[in-house]
Amino acid sequence: MNWSAVKSIYVYEMTRFFRTIAQSLISPVVSTSLYFVVFGAAIGSRMQEIEGVSYGAFIVPGLIMLTVMTQSISNASFGIYFPKFIGTFYELLSAPVNFIEIVMGYAGAAATKAFLIGLIILGTSFLFVDITIAHPLAMLAFLVLTCLSFALFGFILGIWADNFEQLQLIPLLVITPLIFLGGSFYSITMLPPVWQTISLFNPVVYLISGFRWAFFGMSDVPVVTSLFAIAVFFAICLGFVGWIFRTGWRIRQ
């Protein structure tokens, strides 16, 4: 394992993150604060508690997942697409660096960025609501797995995209709707039975449900199922990345 290569890619990506701190960090925090104001204050004041949890506190795990998923994807996809766009990525492929080291550098940096943003948003939420985390270790485990899985997914999107429009296509038209319909701001048990069944086909439901369990000890689906879902998604993304580098799909000119 060429740890120097991994470190170089990782440090470069993290440096880019801190160079654009206003866009990379402050913007997601401000956006999440607005969600707290709109949903937590305006709607929460008119909504009863959900299983003994105030609505303002109930939406915290969903808001963190919303930001972490989108930030993991955007950071990883742009991080790998831009070098491919300007041609420096092909110099990296010709260097004595294997695909595992490349993925560790790019996806690891993207996951770290999203993880930091998630923790900052968690800290920000204490300014708006009172929160007690029932299972802090499980919360961190879910957060790390989500960051890594969606960073790998973003890496795949960055390899697949041919232009900046395609880079935003899947996150905007697929991922964001799935997150909003995945129980970010409500429990799926509040839906009619038929919509509860339909919601179970949304993979994001399992991630948000497991993460919410770590906070409040309550979930819409079994926690084991949530862990299995995120593990399967991580394995699929990892396997697909390996296939990309074995076949040269979208990276051979």
C-alpha angles and dihedrals in degrees: 000000000000100000092174090063092047091049093048094052092042095049092046092053093045090049089054088051093055092044089061096037094143093057097034101044115008095048096057091046092051091047091051091048088055089053088054091051095047101037103023099043107024099036098024092059088061098042129080123234117282110230091333095312121113113244092240091057093039094063095050096089090046093050092049091049091047092055097038095051095047094043093048091052097044095046094047096042095048092041093060099030097056095056087047090049095052094037101245091113090069090055087055091051090053092052122089091267123117126217094257091061092046092051093045091053099046101032092039092055092046091049091048092052092050091046092053091048090049092053092047091051089049089053090047091053090064087067090062107032142015111253132182116191108217097192110023096173092051089047091055091045092053091046094051094045091048092049093049095044096049092042088058089047090051090049088056091050091050091054092046098048119095095187142010092266092059088047089066098035101087097038093050101038101033116015100042095049090047090052094049090047092043098080099273092141102020144027114256087225086073090065127087113270095257092053091046089058092047091049090058088069089062106092092204089066090069094050095049092042093053092046091049090051089058088058104040107009090245129109141169093225132027114284092231089057090051092052091047091050095052091044091052092047091050092049092048093050092046092049092048092051089052090050091051093057094042093053100029091233110180093348101077116082 
